[in-house]
Amino acid sequence: MSAHLTRLAGLAICFGALAVAVGLARAAQFESAPHQLIADTSIDLLQLIEEGRGYADTDPERFFSAVEALLAPVIDFEGFARRVMSAHYKEATPAQRQRFAETFKWGLVRTYSLTLTDFTDGEVIVVPPDGPPRHPRRRNVKMEIHQGGDVYQVLYAMIQSADGDWRIGNLVIAGVNIGLTYRSQFQSVAADARYGGDLDRVIDAWVRFVSGQKEVEGADA
């Protein structure tokens, strides 16, 4: 994934909150619950990021924890991680599944959170729904990120859980499916002979790769 796309992913995963026009976002009201969720969370995250500017560089762990606490109820990290592991999820033990979901969550938070403090201009628009959903428990929410004269399209795949809450299950940024990209990268790492099919080692290697700590050959999908 390119550095520019990574920065856009940071905005998208964290709802583009830095660039949201606060007054308009507060006034926005959607009949669609998942659209409203994205709009409302954007405002909360905007406030968090503005507060974090004063300490994120010196105390990043505090900032990571604050972002995670805000996003955990909104993003289906466990389901996201399960789809990234794909067939390997069935092979994994319950402990490995839990560890991957947790490391996946923190990998995303750590990779993208600090990129948000670099964005100070632009505009993010949550596009109103254009009709009734095709599936009662699934909804796509479109967002436009206006940055530097360019407009980037973001699509959130929202899923309603059994408890009735809506969560983000996947996202597509500028035509790039983030879930499929991560799944391809994970499969490349899992097939690497250096790890001998050991899922614990594969999980560690994949997290290092997506966080930029280590290159993994064949995993630059």
Contacts in CASP RR format, 6 or more apart in sequence:
PFRMAT RR
TARGET T0000
AUTHOR 0000-0000-0000
METHOD contacts of the structure
MODEL  1
MSAHLTRLAGLAICFGALAVAVGLARAAQFESAPHQLIADTSIDLLQLIE
EGRGYADTDPERFFSAVEALLAPVIDFEGFARRVMSAHYKEATPAQRQRF
AETFKWGLVRTYSLTLTDFTDGEVIVVPPDGPPRHPRRRNVKMEIHQGGD
VYQVLYAMIQSADGDWRIGNLVIAGVNIGLTYRSQFQSVAADARYGGDLD
RVIDAWVRFVSGQKEVEGADA
1 9 0 8 1.000
1 176 0 8 1.000
1 181 0 8 1.000
5 173 0 8 1.000
5 174 0 8 1.000
5 176 0 8 1.000
6 111 0 8 1.000
6 112 0 8 1.000
6 115 0 8 1.000
7 115 0 8 1.000
7 118 0 8 1.000
7 119 0 8 1.000
8 145 0 8 1.000
8 152 0 8 1.000
8 154 0 8 1.000
8 173 0 8 1.000
8 174 0 8 1.000
9 112 0 8 1.000
9 171 0 8 1.000
9 173 0 8 1.000
9 178 0 8 1.000
10 16 0 8 1.000
10 111 0 8 1.000
10 112 0 8 1.000
10 113 0 8 1.000
10 115 0 8 1.000
10 116 0 8 1.000
11 18 0 8 1.000
11 19 0 8 1.000
11 115 0 8 1.000
11 116 0 8 1.000
11 119 0 8 1.000
11 124 0 8 1.000
11 145 0 8 1.000
11 147 0 8 1.000
12 143 0 8 1.000
12 145 0 8 1.000
12 154 0 8 1.000
12 156 0 8 1.000
12 171 0 8 1.000
12 173 0 8 1.000
13 71 0 8 1.000
13 75 0 8 1.000
13 108 0 8 1.000
13 112 0 8 1.000
13 171 0 8 1.000
14 45 0 8 1.000
14 49 0 8 1.000
14 67 0 8 1.000
14 71 0 8 1.000
14 112 0 8 1.000
14 113 0 8 1.000
14 116 0 8 1.000
15 38 0 8 1.000
15 41 0 8 1.000
15 42 0 8 1.000
15 45 0 8 1.000
15 124 0 8 1.000
15 143 0 8 1.000
16 42 0 8 1.000
16 45 0 8 1.000
16 116 0 8 1.000
16 119 0 8 1.000
16 124 0 8 1.000
16 143 0 8 1.000
16 145 0 8 1.000
17 41 0 8 1.000
17 42 0 8 1.000
17 43 0 8 1.000
17 44 0 8 1.000
17 45 0 8 1.000
17 46 0 8 1.000
17 48 0 8 1.000
17 49 0 8 1.000
17 116 0 8 1.000
17 124 0 8 1.000
18 46 0 8 1.000
18 49 0 8 1.000
18 116 0 8 1.000
18 117 0 8 1.000
18 119 0 8 1.000
18 120 0 8 1.000
19 119 0 8 1.000
19 121 0 8 1.000
19 122 0 8 1.000
19 123 0 8 1.000
19 124 0 8 1.000
19 145 0 8 1.000
19 146 0 8 1.000
19 147 0 8 1.000
20 42 0 8 1.000
20 43 0 8 1.000
20 46 0 8 1.000
20 123 0 8 1.000
20 124 0 8 1.000
21 123 0 8 1.000
22 43 0 8 1.000
22 46 0 8 1.000
25 39 0 8 1.000
25 42 0 8 1.000
25 43 0 8 1.000
25 46 0 8 1.000
25 126 0 8 1.000
26 43 0 8 1.000
28 36 0 8 1.000
28 39 0 8 1.000
28 126 0 8 1.000
29 36 0 8 1.000
30 36 0 8 1.000
30 39 0 8 1.000
30 126 0 8 1.000
30 128 0 8 1.000
30 129 0 8 1.000
31 129 0 8 1.000
32 128 0 8 1.000
32 129 0 8 1.000
32 133 0 8 1.000
32 139 0 8 1.000
32 141 0 8 1.000
33 166 0 8 1.000
34 139 0 8 1.000
34 141 0 8 1.000
34 156 0 8 1.000
34 158 0 8 1.000
34 160 0 8 1.000
34 166 0 8 1.000
35 126 0 8 1.000
35 128 0 8 1.000
35 129 0 8 1.000
35 139 0 8 1.000
35 141 0 8 1.000
37 74 0 8 1.000
37 158 0 8 1.000
37 166 0 8 1.000
38 126 0 8 1.000
38 141 0 8 1.000
38 143 0 8 1.000
38 156 0 8 1.000
39 126 0 8 1.000
41 70 0 8 1.000
41 71 0 8 1.000
41 74 0 8 1.000
42 124 0 8 1.000
42 126 0 8 1.000
44 70 0 8 1.000
45 67 0 8 1.000
45 70 0 8 1.000
45 71 0 8 1.000
48 66 0 8 1.000
48 67 0 8 1.000
48 70 0 8 1.000
49 116 0 8 1.000
49 117 0 8 1.000
52 63 0 8 1.000
52 66 0 8 1.000
52 117 0 8 1.000
53 117 0 8 1.000
55 62 0 8 1.000
55 63 0 8 1.000
56 63 0 8 1.000
56 113 0 8 1.000
56 114 0 8 1.000
56 117 0 8 1.000
60 113 0 8 1.000
60 114 0 8 1.000
63 113 0 8 1.000
63 114 0 8 1.000
64 106 0 8 1.000
64 109 0 8 1.000
64 110 0 8 1.000
64 113 0 8 1.000
67 109 0 8 1.000
67 113 0 8 1.000
68 105 0 8 1.000
68 106 0 8 1.000
68 109 0 8 1.000
71 109 0 8 1.000
72 105 0 8 1.000
73 165 0 8 1.000
73 167 0 8 1.000
74 167 0 8 1.000
74 168 0 8 1.000
75 167 0 8 1.000
75 168 0 8 1.000
75 169 0 8 1.000
76 159 0 8 1.000
76 161 0 8 1.000
76 167 0 8 1.000
76 168 0 8 1.000
76 169 0 8 1.000
77 101 0 8 1.000
77 104 0 8 1.000
77 105 0 8 1.000
77 108 0 8 1.000
78 101 0 8 1.000
79 101 0 8 1.000
79 169 0 8 1.000
80 104 0 8 1.000
80 168 0 8 1.000
80 169 0 8 1.000
80 170 0 8 1.000
80 179 0 8 1.000
81 97 0 8 1.000
81 100 0 8 1.000
81 101 0 8 1.000
81 104 0 8 1.000
81 105 0 8 1.000
82 89 0 8 1.000
82 97 0 8 1.000
82 101 0 8 1.000
83 170 0 8 1.000
83 179 0 8 1.000
83 183 0 8 1.000
84 104 0 8 1.000
84 179 0 8 1.000
84 182 0 8 1.000
84 183 0 8 1.000
84 186 0 8 1.000
85 92 0 8 1.000
85 97 0 8 1.000
85 100 0 8 1.000
85 183 0 8 1.000
85 186 0 8 1.000
86 183 0 8 1.000
86 186 0 8 1.000
86 187 0 8 1.000
88 186 0 8 1.000
88 187 0 8 1.000
88 190 0 8 1.000
88 199 0 8 1.000
88 202 0 8 1.000
89 97 0 8 1.000
91 199 0 8 1.000
92 100 0 8 1.000
92 199 0 8 1.000
96 199 0 8 1.000
96 200 0 8 1.000
96 203 0 8 1.000
99 200 0 8 1.000
99 203 0 8 1.000
100 203 0 8 1.000
103 203 0 8 1.000
103 207 0 8 1.000
104 207 0 8 1.000
107 207 0 8 1.000
107 210 0 8 1.000
107 211 0 8 1.000
108 210 0 8 1.000
110 211 0 8 1.000
111 210 0 8 1.000
111 211 0 8 1.000
111 212 0 8 1.000
119 147 0 8 1.000
121 147 0 8 1.000
121 148 0 8 1.000
122 145 0 8 1.000
122 146 0 8 1.000
122 147 0 8 1.000
122 148 0 8 1.000
123 145 0 8 1.000
123 146 0 8 1.000
124 143 0 8 1.000
124 144 0 8 1.000
124 145 0 8 1.000
124 146 0 8 1.000
125 143 0 8 1.000
125 144 0 8 1.000
125 146 0 8 1.000
126 141 0 8 1.000
126 142 0 8 1.000
126 143 0 8 1.000
127 141 0 8 1.000
127 142 0 8 1.000
127 143 0 8 1.000
127 144 0 8 1.000
129 139 0 8 1.000
129 141 0 8 1.000
133 139 0 8 1.000
136 160 0 8 1.000
137 159 0 8 1.000
137 160 0 8 1.000
138 157 0 8 1.000
138 158 0 8 1.000
138 159 0 8 1.000
138 160 0 8 1.000
139 158 0 8 1.000
139 160 0 8 1.000
139 166 0 8 1.000
140 155 0 8 1.000
140 156 0 8 1.000
140 157 0 8 1.000
140 158 0 8 1.000
141 155 0 8 1.000
141 156 0 8 1.000
141 158 0 8 1.000
142 153 0 8 1.000
142 154 0 8 1.000
142 155 0 8 1.000
142 156 0 8 1.000
143 153 0 8 1.000
143 154 0 8 1.000
143 155 0 8 1.000
143 156 0 8 1.000
144 151 0 8 1.000
144 152 0 8 1.000
144 153 0 8 1.000
144 154 0 8 1.000
145 151 0 8 1.000
145 152 0 8 1.000
145 154 0 8 1.000
152 173 0 8 1.000
152 174 0 8 1.000
153 173 0 8 1.000
153 174 0 8 1.000
153 175 0 8 1.000
154 171 0 8 1.000
154 172 0 8 1.000
154 173 0 8 1.000
154 174 0 8 1.000
155 171 0 8 1.000
155 172 0 8 1.000
156 168 0 8 1.000
156 169 0 8 1.000
156 170 0 8 1.000
156 171 0 8 1.000
157 168 0 8 1.000
157 169 0 8 1.000
157 170 0 8 1.000
157 171 0 8 1.000
157 172 0 8 1.000
158 166 0 8 1.000
158 167 0 8 1.000
158 168 0 8 1.000
158 169 0 8 1.000
159 166 0 8 1.000
159 167 0 8 1.000
159 168 0 8 1.000
159 169 0 8 1.000
160 166 0 8 1.000
160 167 0 8 1.000
161 167 0 8 1.000
170 177 0 8 1.000
170 178 0 8 1.000
170 179 0 8 1.000
171 178 0 8 1.000
171 179 0 8 1.000
172 178 0 8 1.000
181 221 0 8 1.000
182 210 0 8 1.000
184 221 0 8 1.000
185 206 0 8 1.000
185 209 0 8 1.000
185 210 0 8 1.000
185 216 0 8 1.000
185 219 0 8 1.000
185 220 0 8 1.000
185 221 0 8 1.000
186 202 0 8 1.000
186 206 0 8 1.000
188 216 0 8 1.000
188 218 0 8 1.000
188 219 0 8 1.000
188 221 0 8 1.000
189 195 0 8 1.000
189 202 0 8 1.000
189 205 0 8 1.000
189 206 0 8 1.000
189 209 0 8 1.000
189 216 0 8 1.000
189 219 0 8 1.000
190 197 0 8 1.000
190 199 0 8 1.000
190 202 0 8 1.000
190 206 0 8 1.000
192 202 0 8 1.000
192 205 0 8 1.000
192 216 0 8 1.000
192 217 0 8 1.000
192 218 0 8 1.000
192 219 0 8 1.000
194 205 0 8 1.000
195 201 0 8 1.000
195 202 0 8 1.000
195 205 0 8 1.000
205 214 0 8 1.000
205 216 0 8 1.000
206 216 0 8 1.000
206 219 0 8 1.000
208 214 0 8 1.000
208 216 0 8 1.000
209 215 0 8 1.000
209 216 0 8 1.000
209 219 0 8 1.000
END
